[in-house]
Amino acid sequence: MVGLLLFMLVSKKKLCEDREQTVLLGLIELYLTSGKPIGSNTLKESGLDHISSATIRNYFTKLETQGMLKQQHSSGGRIPTPLAYKFYANHHINCKEIDSIDLATLEKELDRDTKEVARYLQRASEVLSRLAQSAIFLSSPRFDQDLISDIKLVKIDATRCLCVLITGFGLVHTEIFYTPKKLSNFSLKRIETYFRFRMTGLDRPLLNKQEEELALQFYNEILLRHIVNYSNFSSEDIYKTGFSELIRFPEFRDATILATSLSIFEDTDYMRTLLNRCVKTGDLKFWIGNDLEYPITSALHSAIIATPYFIHGKSVGAIALLGPLRMSYPKIFGIMRKFSEILSKVLTRNLYKYKITYRQSTRQQINVQTKPLPTLTQEQKLQLEDQSEEL
């Protein structure tokens, strides 16, 4: 008899806990859709007709004491707190479902063969930003066998020009050079032809003595700076995009909250730390509200979701999405998991097809086998210059 009574008490407690969870999840789902405080009658009419309004209100009160819900006005409905969003995200953390239209978009945009792996990752970030309508931050290993494919000079003022260096994998580096005297745009174009000649060995241009001396000086400076950047890989390559997507969220129409959220992404060291945690665990992670441990309190209005991607089964980088607390976590989880799956498959295939190796930064505190630096010889042109005729 005592055993039966205990069983009934445990069963009743479990039923109450299940109903409480149902009420909380139902309220969050409804609030994600409407963005308006949810009352007991509204929740009952939206699928919880098996629970009375009075019982729902009792659960509301209990959930408030637990810090899951809050009430903006004494007579108004309830809205989820960051703690509730964490519960909701954990409840759906293993979600892999993705809308067929979103899946078709990812497959169409991402599943392609290309040697321009850096440009491909940039494009992939743009695709995810549009699909998830959020700001995106992606860390990448350094890909070897990347050659300088073109060098452009842009006049800034009388004594300065911007040097734009483009690599075969789609990376773009810029440097500012100083000139001893004012150079015309025509002179800069002639110096560019000298760069092309040095990279291909074809069509030596006719430059005057001063132009040729300056062109040689610039060319040597470009190579030396690129050698330093190429050889000393201490931080992951980073791509970021989609900041303007945040404006569409009502939560970010407050200038202070928007500025703080963007400052999180501009804090590259902080974002690298989050992304490296994701790479190390090898699975999707999220940080909601005070999980971010960011010093500015308005960061509590933000959430970051990150997922790693793989090359030959090894976690080599991660992509993070920043959005408001109020976003559809199950949908985002499904999109990001599928994104990682396709991205990993395509990168693995392309690195094998085009015989590309990679290195991870010395800052990443993860147990991975990094690729050795290539032996630099005179004949190899330091693997910096593309010797092909087509640039």
C-alpha positions as CSV (number, residue, x, y, z in Angstrom):
1,M,0.0,0.0,0.0
2,V,2.8,2.4,0.9
3,G,4.6,1.5,-2.3
4,L,1.5,2.2,-4.3
5,L,1.1,5.5,-2.6
6,L,4.7,6.5,-3.3
7,F,4.3,5.4,-6.9
8,M,1.2,7.6,-7.2
9,L,3.0,10.6,-5.6
10,V,6.0,10.2,-8.0
11,S,3.7,9.8,-11.0
12,K,1.7,12.9,-10.0
13,K,4.9,14.9,-9.5
14,K,6.2,13.8,-12.9
15,L,2.9,14.8,-14.5
16,C,3.1,18.3,-12.9
17,E,6.7,18.7,-14.1
18,D,5.8,17.5,-17.6
19,R,2.9,20.0,-17.7
20,E,5.1,22.8,-16.3
21,Q,7.6,22.1,-19.1
22,T,4.9,21.9,-21.7
23,V,3.6,25.3,-20.5
24,L,7.1,26.9,-20.6
25,L,7.9,25.4,-24.1
26,G,4.5,26.4,-25.4
27,L,4.9,30.0,-24.2
28,I,8.4,30.3,-25.7
29,E,7.2,28.9,-29.0
30,L,4.3,31.4,-29.1
31,Y,6.5,34.3,-28.0
32,L,9.1,33.5,-30.7
33,T,6.3,33.9,-33.3
34,S,4.5,36.9,-31.9
35,G,7.0,38.8,-29.9
36,K,4.2,39.8,-27.6
37,P,3.7,38.9,-23.9
38,I,1.7,35.7,-23.6
39,G,-1.4,35.4,-21.3
40,S,-2.9,32.2,-20.0
41,N,-5.9,32.3,-22.2
42,T,-3.8,33.0,-25.3
43,L,-1.6,30.0,-24.5
44,K,-4.6,27.8,-23.8
45,E,-6.2,28.7,-27.2
46,S,-2.9,27.9,-29.0
47,G,-2.8,24.2,-28.3
48,L,-2.9,23.7,-24.5
49,D,-6.7,23.4,-24.3
50,H,-6.2,20.3,-22.1
51,I,-4.9,22.5,-19.3
52,S,-7.2,25.1,-17.6
53,S,-6.4,28.8,-17.7
54,A,-6.2,28.8,-13.9
55,T,-3.7,25.9,-13.9
56,I,-1.6,27.7,-16.5
57,R,-1.5,30.8,-14.4
58,N,-0.3,28.8,-11.4
59,Y,2.5,27.4,-13.6
60,F,3.3,31.0,-14.7
61,T,3.7,32.0,-11.1
62,K,5.9,29.0,-10.3
63,L,8.1,29.6,-13.4
64,E,8.5,33.3,-12.4
65,T,9.9,32.2,-9.0
66,Q,12.3,29.9,-10.9
67,G,13.5,32.9,-13.0
68,M,12.1,31.4,-16.3
69,L,9.4,34.0,-16.9
70,K,8.9,37.7,-16.2
71,Q,6.0,40.1,-16.3
72,Q,6.5,43.6,-17.7
73,H,3.2,44.8,-16.2
74,S,1.2,43.5,-13.3
75,S,-1.8,42.8,-15.5
76,G,0.1,41.8,-18.6
77,G,1.3,38.4,-20.0
78,R,4.6,36.8,-19.5
79,I,7.8,36.7,-21.6
80,P,10.7,34.3,-21.4
81,T,13.9,35.3,-19.6
82,P,17.5,34.4,-20.8
83,L,17.3,31.4,-18.5
84,A,14.2,30.2,-20.3
85,Y,15.9,30.5,-23.6
86,K,18.8,28.4,-22.3
87,F,16.3,25.7,-21.3
88,Y,14.6,25.9,-24.7
89,A,17.9,25.7,-26.6
90,N,19.1,22.8,-24.5
91,H,15.8,21.0,-25.1
92,H,16.3,21.3,-28.9
93,I,20.2,21.0,-29.0
94,N,20.1,17.8,-31.0
95,C,17.7,19.2,-33.6
96,K,18.8,18.3,-37.1
97,E,15.6,19.1,-39.0
98,I,15.9,21.6,-41.8
99,D,13.3,23.1,-44.1
100,S,13.4,21.6,-47.6
101,I,13.8,25.1,-49.2
102,D,16.7,25.9,-46.9
103,L,18.4,22.6,-47.6
104,A,18.0,23.1,-51.4
105,T,19.6,26.6,-51.0
106,L,22.6,25.2,-49.0
107,E,23.2,22.4,-51.5
108,K,22.9,24.7,-54.5
109,E,25.2,27.4,-53.1
110,L,27.8,25.3,-51.3
111,D,28.2,22.1,-53.1
112,R,30.8,23.1,-55.8
113,D,34.4,22.3,-56.8
114,T,36.8,25.2,-56.5
115,K,40.5,25.7,-55.7
116,E,39.8,29.2,-54.3
117,V,39.1,27.9,-50.8
118,A,39.4,31.3,-49.1
119,R,36.9,32.9,-51.4
120,Y,34.7,29.8,-51.0
121,L,34.6,30.2,-47.2
122,Q,33.8,33.9,-47.6
123,R,30.9,33.0,-50.0
124,A,29.7,30.3,-47.6
125,S,29.6,32.8,-44.8
126,E,27.4,35.2,-46.9
127,V,25.1,32.3,-47.8
128,L,24.6,31.4,-44.1
129,S,24.1,35.1,-43.2
130,R,21.3,35.5,-45.7
131,L,19.7,32.2,-44.8
132,A,19.8,32.7,-41.0
133,Q,19.4,36.5,-41.3
134,S,22.2,37.0,-38.7
135,A,25.8,38.3,-38.4
136,I,28.4,35.6,-39.1
137,F,31.9,35.1,-37.9
138,L,34.1,32.2,-39.3
139,S,37.6,31.0,-38.3
140,S,39.7,29.2,-40.9
141,P,43.0,27.3,-41.0
142,R,45.7,28.6,-43.3
143,F,45.7,26.8,-46.7
144,D,49.1,26.1,-48.2
145,Q,50.0,26.3,-51.9
146,D,48.5,29.7,-52.2
147,L,50.2,31.9,-54.7
148,I,50.1,35.7,-55.4
149,S,47.9,36.0,-58.5
150,D,47.8,39.8,-58.9
151,I,49.0,43.1,-57.3
152,K,47.1,46.4,-57.7
153,L,48.2,49.9,-56.8
154,V,45.6,52.6,-55.9
155,K,46.6,56.2,-55.4
156,I,45.7,57.7,-52.0
157,D,47.4,61.1,-52.1
158,A,50.6,62.7,-53.3
159,T,52.9,60.5,-51.3
160,R,50.9,57.3,-50.6
161,C,49.4,54.5,-52.5
162,L,47.5,51.4,-51.4
163,C,48.9,48.1,-52.5
164,V,46.2,45.3,-52.9
165,L,47.6,41.8,-53.1
166,I,45.3,39.0,-54.3
167,T,46.1,35.3,-54.0
168,G,44.9,32.4,-56.0
169,F,42.8,31.1,-53.2
170,G,40.9,34.4,-53.0
171,L,42.6,36.1,-50.1
172,V,43.1,39.9,-50.3
173,H,45.8,41.7,-48.3
174,T,46.4,45.4,-48.3
175,E,49.5,47.5,-47.4
176,I,50.2,51.3,-47.6
177,F,53.4,52.3,-49.4
178,Y,55.0,55.7,-49.4
179,T,56.5,57.2,-52.6
180,P,59.4,59.7,-52.7
181,K,57.6,62.0,-55.1
182,K,54.1,62.4,-56.6
183,L,53.2,59.6,-59.0
184,S,50.6,59.8,-61.7
185,N,48.0,57.1,-62.2
186,F,49.7,56.3,-65.4
187,S,53.0,55.6,-63.6
188,L,51.2,53.4,-61.1
189,K,49.7,51.4,-63.9
190,R,53.2,51.0,-65.5
191,I,54.5,49.7,-62.2
192,E,51.7,47.2,-62.1
193,T,52.8,45.9,-65.5
194,Y,56.3,45.4,-63.9
195,F,54.7,43.3,-61.2
196,R,53.0,41.2,-63.8
197,F,56.3,40.7,-65.7
198,R,58.0,39.6,-62.5
199,M,55.3,37.1,-61.7
200,T,55.0,35.6,-65.3
201,G,58.3,36.4,-67.0
202,L,56.4,37.7,-70.0
203,D,56.2,41.1,-71.6
204,R,58.8,43.2,-69.8
205,P,57.5,46.7,-69.7
206,L,59.4,49.9,-70.8
207,L,59.8,51.9,-67.6
208,N,62.0,54.9,-67.1
209,K,64.8,54.5,-64.6
210,Q,63.0,56.1,-61.7
211,E,59.9,54.0,-62.2
212,E,61.9,50.8,-62.5
213,E,63.8,51.5,-59.3
214,L,60.5,52.2,-57.4
215,A,58.8,49.2,-58.9
216,L,61.7,46.9,-57.8
217,Q,61.6,48.4,-54.3
218,F,57.8,47.9,-54.0
219,Y,58.0,44.4,-55.4
220,N,60.7,43.3,-52.9
221,E,58.8,45.0,-50.0
222,I,55.6,43.2,-51.0
223,L,57.3,39.8,-51.1
224,L,59.0,40.3,-47.7
225,R,55.8,41.4,-46.0
226,H,54.0,38.5,-47.5
227,I,56.7,36.0,-46.4
228,V,56.2,37.2,-42.8
229,N,52.4,36.9,-43.0
230,Y,52.7,33.5,-44.7
231,S,55.3,31.9,-42.4
232,N,54.2,33.3,-39.0
233,F,50.6,32.0,-38.7
234,S,49.8,32.8,-35.1
235,S,46.0,33.5,-35.5
236,E,43.3,31.9,-37.5
237,D,42.1,33.7,-40.7
238,I,38.8,35.3,-39.9
239,Y,35.8,36.1,-42.1
240,K,32.9,38.2,-40.9
241,T,29.7,39.4,-42.6
242,G,26.0,40.1,-42.2
243,F,26.1,42.9,-39.6
244,S,23.3,44.7,-41.4
245,E,21.1,41.7,-40.9
246,L,20.8,42.6,-37.2
247,I,18.9,45.8,-37.9
248,R,15.8,43.8,-38.8
249,F,15.4,42.5,-35.2
250,P,13.3,44.8,-33.0
251,E,15.7,44.0,-30.1
252,F,18.5,45.6,-32.0
253,R,16.7,48.9,-32.9
254,D,18.1,50.2,-29.6
255,A,21.3,51.9,-30.7
256,T,23.2,50.9,-27.5
257,I,22.2,47.2,-27.7
258,L,23.1,47.1,-31.4
259,A,26.5,48.8,-30.8
260,T,27.3,46.4,-28.0
261,S,26.3,43.3,-30.1
262,L,28.5,44.5,-32.9
263,S,31.4,45.3,-30.5
264,I,31.3,41.6,-29.5
265,F,32.0,40.6,-33.1
266,E,34.7,43.4,-33.5
267,D,36.4,41.9,-30.4
268,T,38.4,39.4,-32.5
269,D,40.3,37.9,-29.6
270,Y,37.1,37.2,-27.7
271,M,35.4,35.7,-30.8
272,R,38.5,33.5,-31.4
273,T,38.2,32.2,-27.9
274,L,34.5,31.2,-28.4
275,L,35.3,29.6,-31.8
276,N,38.3,27.7,-30.5
277,R,36.1,26.3,-27.7
278,C,33.7,25.0,-30.4
279,V,36.6,23.6,-32.4
280,K,37.9,21.8,-29.4
281,T,34.6,20.2,-28.4
282,G,33.8,19.3,-32.0
283,D,30.1,20.0,-31.6
284,L,27.6,22.7,-31.8
285,K,27.7,25.2,-28.8
286,F,25.6,28.2,-27.8
287,W,26.1,31.1,-25.4
288,I,22.9,33.0,-24.3
289,G,22.8,36.2,-22.3
290,N,25.2,36.1,-19.4
291,D,26.8,32.9,-20.8
292,L,28.8,35.3,-23.0
293,E,30.6,36.7,-19.9
294,Y,31.1,39.9,-21.8
295,P,31.9,43.0,-19.7
296,I,29.1,45.2,-21.1
297,T,25.7,44.4,-19.6
298,S,23.7,45.1,-22.7
299,A,25.4,42.0,-24.2
300,L,22.7,40.1,-22.2
301,H,20.4,40.8,-25.1
302,S,22.5,38.7,-27.5
303,A,23.0,35.0,-28.2
304,I,25.8,33.3,-30.2
305,I,25.5,29.8,-31.7
306,A,28.6,28.2,-33.2
307,T,29.3,24.9,-35.0
308,P,32.6,23.4,-36.1
309,Y,33.5,22.2,-39.5
310,F,35.9,19.4,-40.5
311,I,38.5,18.4,-43.0
312,H,39.1,14.6,-43.3
313,G,37.1,14.2,-40.1
314,K,39.2,16.7,-38.0
315,S,37.7,19.8,-36.6
316,V,39.7,22.7,-38.2
317,G,37.5,25.8,-37.8
318,A,34.1,27.0,-36.6
319,I,31.4,29.4,-37.8
320,A,29.4,31.5,-35.3
321,L,26.1,33.2,-35.7
322,L,25.1,36.2,-33.6
323,G,21.4,37.2,-33.0
324,P,18.9,38.3,-30.4
325,L,17.7,36.1,-27.6
326,R,14.4,35.7,-29.4
327,M,15.3,33.5,-32.3
328,S,14.1,30.1,-33.5
329,Y,16.8,27.9,-32.0
330,P,15.6,24.6,-33.4
331,K,15.6,26.1,-36.9
332,I,19.0,27.7,-36.5
333,F,20.4,24.4,-35.1
334,G,19.2,22.5,-38.1
335,I,20.5,25.0,-40.6
336,M,23.9,25.2,-38.9
337,R,24.4,21.4,-38.6
338,K,23.5,20.9,-42.3
339,F,25.8,23.8,-43.2
340,S,28.7,22.3,-41.4
341,E,28.0,18.9,-43.0
342,I,28.0,20.2,-46.5
343,L,30.9,22.6,-45.9
344,S,33.0,19.8,-44.4
345,K,32.3,17.5,-47.3
346,V,33.1,20.1,-50.0
347,L,36.3,21.3,-48.3
348,T,37.6,17.7,-47.8
349,R,36.8,16.9,-51.5
350,N,38.4,20.0,-52.8
351,L,41.6,19.8,-50.7
352,Y,42.1,16.2,-51.9
353,K,41.2,17.1,-55.5
354,Y,43.6,20.1,-55.8
355,K,46.2,18.7,-53.4
356,I,46.0,21.5,-50.9
357,T,47.3,21.2,-47.4
358,Y,46.5,23.3,-44.4
359,R,47.9,24.6,-41.1
360,Q,46.2,25.6,-37.9
361,S,47.4,28.6,-35.9
362,T,49.9,28.2,-33.0
363,R,47.3,29.9,-30.8
364,Q,44.8,27.0,-31.1
365,Q,45.1,24.9,-27.9
366,I,43.7,21.8,-29.5
367,N,45.2,18.4,-30.2
368,V,45.4,18.3,-33.9
369,Q,48.2,17.4,-36.3
370,T,49.3,20.5,-38.1
371,K,50.9,20.5,-41.5
372,P,54.7,21.4,-41.6
373,L,55.8,24.6,-43.3
374,P,56.9,24.0,-46.9
375,T,60.7,24.1,-47.6
376,L,61.4,27.4,-49.3
377,T,63.7,27.3,-52.2
378,Q,64.7,29.8,-54.9
379,E,63.2,27.6,-57.6
380,Q,59.9,27.5,-55.8
381,K,59.7,31.4,-55.7
382,L,58.8,31.0,-52.0
383,Q,55.4,29.6,-53.2
384,L,54.3,33.2,-53.3
385,E,54.3,34.0,-57.0
386,D,51.9,32.5,-59.6
387,Q,54.1,31.8,-62.6
388,S,51.2,31.0,-64.9
389,E,50.4,33.2,-67.8
390,E,46.7,33.5,-66.8
391,L,46.3,35.7,-63.7
